[in-house]
Amino acid sequence: MKKTAMLKAIAATLILVLSLQVFVFAEEQPQLISAPVEQPAAWAVEAVQWSALYGLASDEMYAKYSSKVTLEELHKVCENLYEKLMGSAVNSEEEKLFAGTGELAAQKEATRLEMVTGVYNVLKAAQPEFDFSSNINLTFKDIGSLSEESLNIVKYSVAKGILHGRNKEILDIESQCTRQELLVFIKNAYEFAIYESGRDSKGAFWKVSDEDSTVYLLGSIHIADSTLYPLSKDILGAYDKSDVLVVEADVSNQEEAARYMQQRAMYEDENTLDKNIPEELYQKFVEFIAPYGIQEEVYNKLKPWYAALLVQNLQLMDNSYSGSLGVDMYFLSKAAGQKDILEIEGVKFQVDMFDSFSNELQCQFLASTLGSSEGNEDTETTNIELIAYMLKCWKEGNTAELEKMVKPEGEVEGDLREFNEKMWTLRDNNMAEKVREYLADPENKTYFVVVGAGHMVGSSGIVAQLEDEYKVEQIK
């Protein structure tokens, strides 16, 4: 295998396989949503968080959640939703389709009906191919005064799970709309449109079963952005049906894990990074790290493997990618206090594995993030393009392309044999054996296993190892 191809595979592996990325300078990682002065009501918290992640409203909307929404604010949110669904800015003609308000009425408080109508018009403008008919019978007692047009809009919104009543009997459609109501509603509408148009993430997802047991396998991407969501209903439904969540490493206890990682990541004696890597590579590292304000006495104590993770992490953070949006973190957050959580390896195992690599291989890691001396390509741009393509393949369920990126064909030699043996072969075998144990659980529990997507694919991958023993089907 050519060196450049292997360096790209290493770079892809660091993104696709290792939970450790969450802990590289973890204090700088963005959270799902910054804590506002006033929190939304309990029923609205999760939806408000996701509306923020999807970028469905301006920052100003994420405060004073109980305050009433003006028609001007509603118009801006509708415009933003349209742009998100279309992937482009609205023009003046398109804006008229769903604005529904003149300048004089801009500060008037919007009703829930105006909210529903405005968003419905956005959906019709952005997704004209949808079937907007609905024949359901509404049982709400307070909708008798609605016009036929408004009633049809309300029926559609209720039928599609976008609009909910105050309770089973009262819709309260004529009352003023609060910010948190609008944020919840706009999130519901956005996710509905994504699902209805087939743009949800299919993932690297399999169901493994025998006569009485089921294990779901989800190949994770550990660093992502909000475009990876929502996940397919098949994935979410399988998670809901499962009794146990299994991950490579439970990265929810970030403080303890980050402390252990940084202890192992730095030289304790007089040894330094510049004494352990080629001069040219060190200069490239210094050139990259200098703009971030990290002092030389800090970065020159880093071991090469950690320096590589740091470089890649900073590149990704600069482009709005985050470990907090990785697939494993998503499910760990959902499972907290709700499901049993098991880990196959643990953070310490992964840290120790990296620390065990030969110095030569660690140099390969760093070179993969900073770029080979061969060629003059913009490595940061290349790495960002790589993760964008990986996310695209993951969303489409294109596991064949993911396999090509992390487990390329060809003979490997020297240090790269060590890489394949420790990163893939041994870990794939261990994970496959764990899945066999879950399938043999005498209590017949259903397990939902989330590990790096690279472990699922290839001849040594979990899926290939189980295919001759169990019923295995890819779901996408």
N, C-alpha and C positions, 0 to 999 in steps of 0.2 A: 504494500500500500504506500502511495506517495505521502511524503511528510506533510504537505499542505492539506491533503484530504484528512489525515489523521488529526491534525491540529484543529480543523473545523469540527471533527467528531468530538474531540475533547471539549471544545467550547460549547457544543450543543449538549453534551452530557452534563456539564455544570448547571445548565438551566433546567434540563428535563428530568434529572435523576435525583438530585441531592436536596434534602430538606435543609441542609446547612445554610443555604443562602439567606434564610430568614434571620440568621444570627450575625451576619457580617455587619458590624456597626449597627446593631439592631435598634439602638436608640434613635437612629435617623430614619427608620422605616416609617412610612405614613400609615396611619390607622384607617379603619373603614370610614370613619367620619370624626372630625374633631369635635370634642365635647362643647356644645353651645352653652351659653349662659342659662337658657331655659330649655329643658328637655321636652320633646313631644310627649303626648300621653302614651301610656304603656301600649295601647292597642295599635299605635301608629309608629312606634320606634323603628321596627325592622324595615318597614316600607319606606320611611323617611330616609334611613341610612342608604337604602338601595337607590332611591331617587337621586341622592347626592352622588353616589358612585357612578350612576349612569350619566350624570351631568344634565339632568332634566330641568334644572332651575338655576337661577343666579344665586350667588352666595348670600345675598341679602334675604332670600326667602327662608334661610335656615336659622331663624330666630323668631321670637314672638309668635310661636306656633298657633296660639289660640286667637290671634288677631284676624280680622276679616280681610279677605282678599279683594283688592280693587279690580275693576274691569281692565285697567291698564296692566296690572300684574298678571291677570289671567291671560291676556293677549300675549304677553311676553313668554309665558310658559308654553302656550300653544304654539307659538312660533318656534320655540326651542325644540319642542317635541317633533314638529314637522322636519326641522333640520336634521335631527338625530335619525329619523326614519328614512329620510331621503339621502343623507350624506352630503348635503349641499345647502347653501343659504337660500332663503326664500327670495323671490323677486316680488315686485310690487303687485303683479296680478295674482300670484299665489297667496299673498298676504290677505287679499280681500276675501278669499274663500273661507277663512276661519277667524278673522279679526272680530267681527260682530260688534264693534263699538266705535263710536265717534270720539273726537277729541273732547267734546263738552262733557261726555259721560265717563271719561277715563277714570275719575276718582270715585265714581259710584261703586258701592260694595256689590260684588258679584254674588248671585244666588247659586245654589247647588245645581239648579236647572241650567243656568248659563254656563257653569263649569262643564256639565255633561254635554251640552250642545256644542260648545266650543271644541272640546276634545273629539267628539264624534265627527265634526266637520274636518278636523285635522286628519283623522283616520281615513275618511272618504277621499280627501285630496291626495294623501300620501300612498294609500293602498286601494286604488279604485277596483282592483281585481277581487277584493273580498266580497263575499255575499253579505249584504247588509240587511237582509230580511230577517224577521223574527216573529214567530207566531205564538209565543208563550203567553199564558194568562197570568197577569200580575194580581196578587191578592192584597196589595197594600191598600189601606182604607183612604188614603189622602191623595189619590191621583185622579179623582173624578173631574177636576177642573182643567186638566191638561188638554191642549189641542191635539188633534190626531197626529200632527207632525211631531210634536214633543213627546207624545206617548210612544210613538214608534222608536224614537231615539232612546228613550228610557228603557223600553223593552229590550232593545238590542244590547244596551250597556249592562243590564241586569243579567240577561241570558249568557253573556260572554264572561261573566264574573268580574267585570270592571267596576260596577256600581253595586253598593250594598246599602240596605236601609238602616235606619236607626235600630230597628228591631224587625221582627217578622211582619209586623202590621203597619209600621210607619216608615215612609221613605223620607219625609221631610224635605221634599225637593225644592220648596219655595223659600227655605231659610237661607240666610247668608252663609257663604262658604268660608271656612277658616283655612289658614295656610296649611296646617297639617292634613286637612281633608283633601286639599288640592294636591299635595305632594304624594299622598297615598293613591289618589285616583290616577294621577299622571303616571306613576310607577306601574299600576295595574294595566293601564292602557298601553304603555310601552311594551311590557312583557307580553301582553296579548298579541300585539302586532308582530313581535319577533317570532312567537310560536306559530301564529297563523300563517306567516310567510315562510316558515321552515328555516329561519335563521338562528335557531337555538343551537347550542353546542352539543354535538353528538358524542364527543370524547373518544377515548380509547377504552371501550367498555365491553365486557364479556360476562356471560352467565355460565357458571360451571355447576353441574349437578350430577348426582347419582340417584338411586332409587328413593332416597328419603332425605337428602340434604342439598342445600344450595349455598354457593358462595358467589358473590358478585365481585368482579375484578375491574377496578377503574384505574387506568394508567394516568398518573397525575402530571401536571406541569406545576412546578413549585413556585414559579414567578410568573405573574401575569398582569393584565390590566382589566378594566371593567368590561371590555369588549368580549371577554371570554364568557360572559354571563348574559342571559340566564342559561343554565344547564338544561339538557333535554328532560322532558317529563319522565322518560324511561329511567334515567339516572336517578332523578329525585324520588320517583316512585319506588325504585329498588332500595334506596337508602331508607325510606320510610318503613318498608317491610322488614328491614334487617334488625336483628337484635344487638349486634356488636359492630362497632367501627374499628377497623384495623389499619394502622398507618406504619410507615417505616420508623418514624420517630415522632413522639408526641411533642410537638414544638410549641404547645400552648404555654408551657412553663419557660418563658423566654429568658428570664433573669438568670436562673441557675444554669441553663444550657449555654447561654452566651458567655457566662463567666468561665465555664469549663473550656469552651472553645478558645477564648482569648488567652487562657493560661497556656494551652498547648500550641497556640499559633505564634508565640513570640520566643525568641532566643533568650535564655535566662542568664547565660554567661557573657563573655566578651564577644561572642560570635555575632555577626551581623549579616544582613542580606547581601550586601555588596561583596562579601567574602565567599559567597556560595553560588553565585550565578555569574554568567559571562558579563563582562563590562558593558558590552553593547546593549544587552537585555536590561541591565540595571539602569542605564541612562534612559532607555525608553520608559521604564517604570517611573523614574524621577520626573521625566517630562510630562507624563500623564498625571501623576499625583499632585504636582506642585500647585495647580490652580485650586485645589480643594482645601488648602490651608492646613494640611496635616504636617506636623513638624518632622524633620529628618530623624530626630532621635526616636520618634515613634515608628515611622514607616521603615527605617533601616533595621529595626529589630524584628520585622515580620519574616516568618518563614515563607519560602516561595509559594507553597500551596495556598496559604492564606492571602498573600499578596495578589494571587490570581483571582481568588474569590472576591477580594475587595475591588479590584479593577472592574470586573464584570458587574458587580453589584452597583457600583457608582455609575457605570454606563447605563444600566437599566433604570436606575432611579432618575437619572437625567431625562429619561424618555417616558416617565410616568408608569414604569413597571414596578411591581412591589411584591415582596414575599407575603405580605398580609393579604394579597388577593390570589395567592396560589390555591390550587384545588384542595390540597390537604388542609390548609388553614380554614378554608370555607367549611369543610365538613367537621373539623375539630370544633369550630365555633358553634355549629348546629348541634353537635353531640354533647357539648358540655352540660352536665347535669341531666341529660336525657337518655343517653345510651352508655353502655360499657365501652371503654376505649382500651385497646391493646396495641402495643408497639412490637414490631418484629425485630428491629435493631436497636433503636435508641440513638440519641444525639452523640453520646460518648463513643459508641461503636463507630459512627461515621467519622468523627473527629480523629479517633485513633487510627482508622484506616488511612486517611489522608496523611497523617503524621508518619505513618509507616512507609510511605512511598519513598523510593530512592530520591536523592537530591536531583539526579538527572531527570527523572520523571516529573518532579515538581517544577523544574525549569520548563519542561514541555507545557505544563499547565499554564504557567505565566506567559510563555510565548504565544499560546493559543488565544489569550485575551488581548495581548498587546500587538500581535501580528508577527509573522515570520519575517526574517530579514530578506526573504525572497519576495520581490514585488513591492509596489508602493501604494497598495490599496489603503483606503481609509478604514482601519480595522474597527473602530467604534461603529461606523456606519454599517459595515459588514455584519457585525455582531447583532445590531439592532434589526437589520433586515432578516437575519437568521431567526431571531425569536419571533418576529412578525410572521414569517413563513411557518414556523413551528405552530404558532397559535392558530393560523389558518388551517393547517392540516388537522390539528386536534379538533377544532370546531367541526370540521367536515367528517371526522371519523376516519381520516386517511392514515391508517397505521402503517401502510407500506412505505409511505414517504418518511414517516417518523423513524422507521427502522433504518432507512438509508442514511439518515442524518447521524444517528448515534451508534449504529453498528454497521458501518460500511463494509462491503466485501473486499477481500484481498488479504494477502499474507501480512502478518505483523512480525516485527523483529525487536530484539533488545528490550528497551524500557517499555515499549508499547505492549509487549506480552504481559509484563507485570500489570499494566493498566487493565487489560482485558480480563486477566485472571481475577484480580482483586475487585475491580469495579463491576464486572459482569458475572463471570462464571460462578464464583463462589456465592455471591449474593443472590443470583437468580436461582441457584440450586436450593439455597436456604429458604427463600421465599416460597418456592414451589412445594417444598416439604411442609412448610407451615400451612399452606392451603389444603394439602392432603389431611393434615391434622384437624383442620376446621371441618372438613367434609366428614370426618370420622367422629365428630362430636356426638357422644351418646345422648345428649340432650336435644340434638337436632336443631340447634340454633342456626339462624341465618346470619352469615358474616358479610360485611361490606368492606372489601379490602382496597385501600387507596395507597399505591406505591408508584414511584416514578415510571412514566410510560415506557421508558427504555427497557425496564425489566419485563415488560409484557411481551415484547416483540423479539424476533430473531430465533435462530435455532436453539439457543440456550435459554430463551425466555420462558416465563411461567406458562404462557398459553401453549407453546409447543410441547413442553414437558407433560402437560396434563391431557392433551388431546387424545392420546391412545388409551387413557385410563377412565375418562369421564366424558359425559356429554358437554361439549363446549360450543357455545354459539356467541358470535359477536353481535352486539345490538347497536344499531345506528339508524 
